[in-house]
Amino acid sequence: MPRRHSSVQRPRSGRSGGRTAHAERPNAKAGPSQRQLRVGELLRHALSDILRRGEVRDPDLAGVSVTVTQVIPSPDMRHATVFCEPLGGKNAGPVIAALNRHKGFLRGEMGRMIELKFTPELRFVEDTSFAEAEKIEGLLKSSRVRQDLAPTAPTIDKTEDDDDES
């Protein structure tokens, strides 16, 4: 009698068939892939060039130098979060709002400069890492912390010296 096959497909080789072990991402917070990092740098350079040229006509951006610190694209490369900060960190709110108003123009200009299948949708966010670093530096320079970090003089144990002389 011929053997009946079940509806479950079994792999012919010793492998598990579908996905390989490295394709599965058990840890969702593993970080960006190499491709995401590369594309992020490409986008950052393109945005910096566009903003440096001053083609965006907005009163909130007039005369303001904007630093693009990091661009993080989504895993599918359709969206990108742009971390930026106006020079000096002053009036960050209106500058970020102006950039978000003109994100369509910036995306179009970026699409002409880079060669990607899709030009990602942009979302501008204020980069607070400079303020956090300044806050930490201020804490480390405070007298309370400096007291704890000061090196202590090595102590010499008198009992050991006395035993050696006898």
LINPEQUI-V477735 format. One line per field, one symbol per residue. psi: psi as a letter, one per 30 degrees, with the letter a starting at -180 (. if undefined). burial: # if it has 16 or more other ideal C-beta (glycine too) atoms within 10 Angstrom, else .. Layout:
BEGIN
psi = ???
burial = ???
END
This chain:
BEGIN
psi = kkkkklfkkkkeaflgcckleffkiejfhfllleeeeeeeeeeeeeeeeeeefhfjjkfffkgkkkkjekkjlleggflkkjklkkkfgkheeeeeeeeeegfeeeeeeeffelilekklkkjkkkjgeeeeeeeeeeeffleeeeeffkkkkkkkjfeeeeeef.
burial = ...................................#..##.###.##..##....#...##..#.#.#..###...#..#.#####.....#..##.##..#...#..##........##.#.#.##.......................................
END
